[in-house]
């Protein structure tokens, strides 16, 4: 291993930093112009294996190591070929992909259509609780007890052809083929029924994982077998993992890392920007923070209660008081920039108004103050989520219309508690799996959503089916707009804010601004560092 690895181990840990591992050295194509560089992050890796993870930290290393059939170029919205030369709809329920010729994994094994079939079938059948197999519902058998690939869902008539036969029409499935959940693994190397060890993964992407020590560092070397569109500019990249934002801020200030990305607090970002020693880069983001009503509880069943809270919330105050002005108020379940987006909550409720909220409750005959329990998790979304919870609780209480009890739990317990009804109103965050408005609709408002809040509306379900099958863009955007209007009327959740995609860099690094887009894919291959 090069001296870079030894330096990283020394600054990131008090121990020896692990063995050298991996294949080391090397690196494909025309790389070599860039010096090695280091990314610092507080994100963590659940699993390097694509079948075992559904989180930022894991997906972003998988994008480096594995190919997907398609990829989203920096700043783009539509996918283009990656392992596939092309993928196209034959009809809204059928997709045919043609692989590029001569694909190989970094161990020299051929990559064929059989590997694609194996990868997706394996993900579905392993059904890891931390994995993303749920996203493959349109090619699975739907059996929670014995999950499997649906009969005939994937055909491989030859080594270069993959045909997807979906369970239902879905004009978003093509975009799913660009996500880490559809990463292609080597069927000759990966076990079919269990996860591969983190430090043993093999892929066909622009980089190979050459060293990994959980919670400390990962080191990537350019893959000499890779000849696709994502040619790496640096032969070596390292990721340094930090337990919390404070040491990450110190590391970027002192040059221990070249880039700090996900996540520094708003206060830290503002301090670094004012200091002028590093560059604070901001890109368009698609992060969404929102409050969910638990309609299985008695009080939130009353729509007037939900609407009154939506009339009271002051998003500008939350943005300023809880996030130092680093977020943007959100007035819709769908973020700005997505097709069909409209600010339905602003259209219906306008500015925060206690008198209007009181009128809503009075007309429905609701006695005040309304007692609710407001839930939040204190660390998973960072300390500013605590500030937001307190700010929103204060707004509701000071109106005189609500009596709020705050309750919190750490993330693992919190997920169980909110589904069990421990909170009437609780905070959650979301980043898109794919760049499509439906990714902010179906997971939230179809029959209780992934958070199981008890909301169900037949008109909503019918519109969701329609927009997923609609091939006319204007008609689909109209349907998406109707769905947002219904959400503003029914208020199963209250949108709070949208975030930016922010990174801090030294002046030696180039290519970071370009990758700061709503996909939140941090494209290692496009980043370089001058000596």
N, C-alpha and C positions, 0 to 999 in steps of 0.2 A: 504493500500500500504506500501511497505517496505521503509526503510530509503533512499534507492538508489534514489527513485523517488523524494523525497524531496530535496536531494542534487542536482539532475539534474535540477530541477526547479529553484533552487537558483542560479546556475551558468549560466543558459541559459537565464534568463529573469529577469527583474526588478519587474514583477508583481507576483501574487500568484501562477502562474503555472497551473491553472485549477483545476478541481475536480479530485477525484480519479478514477471514472468511472470503467467500466469493471468488470471482475470477480476476478482479482487479484490472488496472491498466486499460489500454485499448480504447475503443470507441469508434463509431462508424462514420463512414462517408467523409465529408470535407470539413469535419470539425478540427479544432486545434487553434483557431484564431482567438478564442476566449480563454481567459484565466478561469480556474475553478471558482465557484462562488457558493455562499452559504445562505440558506433561508432559515430564519428563526420564526417559530410559531408556538402558540399555546394549544393548538389542536393536537389531538392524540389519535393513534391508530388502533382501531378495534381489531382489524384483521387485514393482512396484506392480500389474502385470498378473496377474490371478488364475490364468492358465495357466502362470505361471513361478515359482511359489513354494509352499513347504510349510513355513513357519516362523512363529513368533510375531510377529516384527517386521513381516513383510509382511501376514499375515492381519489383524492388528489395525488397520492403516490401510485395508485393503480392506473391513472391516466398516463403516467410516465412509463410504466413497465409493460402495459398491455396495449394491444390494438383493440379497437371496437370496429364494427362494420363501417360506421360513419364517424365523423368528427365535426365539431363546430369550430371553425377558424376564429381567431381573436376578432372580436367586434362584430361577428356575424350572428344572424338569427337562425339561418337554415343550415342543416348538415350537408357535408360533402363527403366524398369517398375517403375511407381510411384503409382498412383491410379490404373493403369492397371497392371495386372500380365504380360500381353504381348500385343503387337500390331504388326501386320505384314501385308505386302502387299499380297493380293490374286492375284492381277495383278497390273500394274502401275496406275490403276484408282480406285482400291478398297482396303480398309484397314479394317481389323477386329481387334477389341480390346476386351480383356476379363478382366473385373475388378477383383480386389482382393475381396475376401469374407469378409463381416463384416465391411465394411467401414462406418465411422460415421463422421459427422460434430462435431465441438466442442460443439454445443448445444445438442448433443445426437441424432439428426435426422440421419436416414440412408442415405447413399450416394449410389445411384443406377444409372443405365444407363439413366434413365429419367432426372436426374440432369445434366448429360453431355449434353444431347440434349437441355435441357432448357438453359444451360449456353451459348452454341454457338449460338443458335437461338436468344437468348436475345441480345447478343453482336452485331450480324448482324442487328437486327431490331432497336435497339436503335441508332445505327450508330452515336455515339457521335463524334462531330468534333475533339475532343481531344483523341478519342479512336483509337483502332487498328483493327477495323472491316474490314478495307481494306485488311488485311492479310488473311482473310477468303474468298477471292474472289472465290476460287475453290469449295466452297459449298454454295455460295450465288446465288441469281437469277440475279445479275448484274444490277438491276433496281435502279438507283440513287435516283429516286423520291420516290420509295416505296421498300426499301431494305428488303429482306426476305431470309430465308433459301430456297435453291432450292428444288423443289419437289423431294422427295426420297433421298436427300443428306445424311441424317442420319437415320439409322434404329436401333431400339432397340427391338430385338425379345424377350429378357428376361432381367431381372434386372442386369445381369452381362455382357451383350454383346452389343457392339456398332459397327455398320458397317458404314463406310464412303464410299459413292459413289461420286467420284469427277467429276466435270464438264469436266476435261481433265486429261490426264496422267500427274502425277507429283510425281517424286521420292524424292522430298524434303518435302512433306506434313507430313511425319512421324516425321520429326524433328520439324515441327511447333507445333506438339502436346506436345512438351516439353517446350513451351514458355508461358509466363504469359497471353498472349491473349487467351489461351485456358484453363485458370484457371476454376476450377469447383466450382460453387456456389450452395447454397441450394435453391431449387425452392420453398420451403415452407417459406422462409424468405425474399428472394430478390424480389423486384417488377419486373414485366416482362417488363415494358415500361419506366422506369426511373432509375436513379442511386441510389444506397443505400448511405445513409449518411456515411461519412468517419469513424466516431467513432462507427458505428453500424455493421460493416462488420463481417460476420461469415464464417469461412472456415474449412477445414479438414487437414490443413498442420501441420508442427511440432510446430508452435507457434500460439498463439492467440494475437490479438491486445487488450491490456487492458487499454491503455490511449493514447490519441492523441490530440495534440494542434498544429494546422497548423503553419508551419514555425518555431516551437520551439522544440518539442520533440514527439517521439513515443515510447511507452513501450510495450514490448512483453513478454508474459508468456508462458512457455511450455504447450502444449495442452495435457491434460491427456487422450483424446480419440485417440490420434495419435499412430499408431503401424506400421508405414511404414518404409522404408529404411533410412529415414533422421532423425534418432533419435537425438534430441538436447542434447548437452553436458552441456548447462547452462540453469537453470530454468528461468532466466530473462535476457533480453537484452534490451538496450535502444539505440535509435538513436537521436542524438542531431543535430539540423539543424542550419547552419551558413549562414549568408547573403553573405559573401565573404571570400576569403581564409585567410586574415590576422588574424582574431580571431581564425580560425581553427588551424593555425600554432601555435598560442599562447597556445591553449587548449591542443594540443598534447605535447608541450614542458613542460607544467606545470602539466600534468597528469589529467586534467579535463576530457579528453576522453582517452580511451585505444587504439583506432585505428582512424587514419584519412585516409579517402578514398574518392576520387573524390569530390573536386579537389583542389590541391595546385599548385601554379605556378612552372615552372621548377626552377626558382631562389630559391623559398622556399624549394623545395625538395633537391637541392644541398646544401643549407645552413644547413638543418637538418642533412643531411648525414655527412657533414664535422664536425658538432658539436659533434657527437658521443653519444649524450644522449638518442637517440631513434634509432630504427631499420628502415631503408628504404628497403622495400621489392619490388622487381620488378618481374613481371610475363609476360609471353607472351601475347601481346594484339592484338586486331584486329581493333583498331580505325583507321579511314581513313580520311585524310583531302585532299581536292581536289578543283580545280578551274573549273567552268562550263562556257562554251560558250553559249550565248543566240543566237541561230541560227535564231530566228525570227527577229533579228536586221540585218541591211544591211551589216555592215563590217564583222561580224563573219561568214556570209554565205560563204565567200571565204575560202576554205580549206587551201590555202597557208598561209593566215593570222594566222590561228589556228596552222598550222604546224610550222611556224616561231617562235611563242611564245613557243611551245613545245621544239624547238631547243635551245632556249635561257635560259629557266628556269634553275637556279643553285640550286638544291635541297640541296646539301651539305651546301651552304651558308645560306639557310633558316634554316636548322637544327641547325647550329652553332650560327647564328646571332639572330634568333628569338626565339629559344627554348633551348639555352644553351647546345646543344648536347644531349638533352633528347628524341629526336625522330629519326626515321630512314628514310632516303630518300625512296620514293615510286616510282617504275618504272612500275607499272601496276595498273589497276583498281581492281584487285584481290590481297589481301595481301598474303605475304609469309605464307606457311603452309597449304594452301587450295589446294585440289586436282585440278590439271590442271593449277596451277598458273605458269606464265612465265613473265619475265621482258621485255615485248614487247616494251615499250618506250625506254629502254636502248638499246635494239637490233636495233631499227630503228634510234635513234637519237644520241646515244653515249654520249660523254661529251658535256657540253654546248659550243656552237660555233656560234659566231655572224656572221662570214663569211658564214657559211653554211645556216644560217637563211636568210641572204641577198640574197644568190643564189636562195633559194626557192621563195622569193618574186619577184626577178628579172625575173625568168623564167615564173612566172605567170603574169608578167606585172603589179604588184601592186606598186603604187607610195608610197614612204616613205617620212616622217614618217607617219605611220598608226595611226590615232587618235582613242583611245578607252577609255571607262569609266570602271574603275575597282571598283567593289563593295565589301564591307565587312561589318560585323556587329561588333560593338566595345566591347560588353560585353558578348554575348551569349557563345562564345568560349573562353572567357578569354582575358586578355590584350595582350597575345602573338600573338593572331590572328591579332591584329593591327600591331604588329612588322612584321609579315609575309606579310601582305598587302603592307606595305611600302617597304620591302625588294624586293618583286617581282616587284613592280612598278618601283623601282630604276633599277633593272636589265633590264627591258624592255626599259626604257627611256635611260639609259646609252649606250644601243646598238646603238642608233641613228636611229633605225628602227621603234620605236613606240613613240607616244606622249600620255602619260597616265594622265587621270583625275581621282583622287580618290574620291569615294563617299561612305557614310556610312548611316546606319539606324539601330535602335534597332530592335530586332529579330522579333517581331510581324509585324511591318511595312516592314521590310526587305523581309520577305517571300512573301508579296504581290508585292513589287517593282520588285524583280528579275523575277517574272513570267510576269509582265507587260512590261519588257524590259528596265527598268531603267539603267541596267548595261549590258555592252557587255561581261564582264567576271566577275564572282563572286565566292566567297569562300563558301564552305559548308563542313560539317563533317558528318561522318557516323559510326555507330556501327552495327554489324550484328544482325538481328532478329533470325537467325539460322546459325549454323556453316556449311555453304555450299557456294561454289563459286558463285552459282546462285544468292545469296543474294546481291552480288556486281555487278551483271550483269542485270538481269531483271528490278530491280527498277531504273536503271540508263539509259539503252540504248534501251529499247523498247518504240518506239513511243513517244519520248520526255521525258521519265522518270518521276519520281514523281515531278521533278522541272520544267517540261513543257518547255524545251528549244528548241523544234522544230526539234530535230534530229530524223530521221526515215530512216531505211535501211532494205529493204525486206530480204536481205541475213542474216542480224542480227536476224530478227524476226524468220526466218526459223530455224536458228541454235539454238536459244533459245528454240523453241518448241521441237527440236530434243534432246537437252541435258537434258531437263526436263523429257522426256519420255524414255531416254536411260538407260537400266539396265546393260549394259556392262561397267564396270568402266573405262577401258582403252579407249574405244571409246568415252565415255562421256568426259574424260579429254582432248582428242584430240579436241573435239568440243569446249570446254571451252578455250583451247589455241587459236583456230582460232578466237574466239570472241575477245580475248585480242589483237590479231594482227590487227584486223579490227579497233578496237578503237584507236590503236596507229597510224593507217593510217588516219582515219577520224577525230580524235581529237575532239569529242564532249565535252570532258573534259580533264583536265591535272592533273594527280595524283601528289600529293605533298609529303606527308609523312604518315608513320604508327607509331602509338604510343604504349607505353607499358602500362600494367596494374600495377599501383603503389599504395602501401599502406604504411603508417608509423605506427609503433606500439611501445608500451612499451615492456620491456623484460618479462612482466608477461603473455603475450598473446601468445597462440599457435594455429596453424591451419590456419593462414591467408595466408601464402605462398601457401598452397595447392589450395586455392580458386581463386588465381590470374591467371586466364586462359582466353582464348579469348572469352568465353561466357559473361564475365563481370557479372556473377551471384555471388553475395556476399553471400555465404552459411553460414548463422548465425549458423545453427545446427552443423557445424563442428568445431566451434571455442570455445576455453576455456580460462579461466584466473585463474592463481594460486592466492591463498590468499596472 
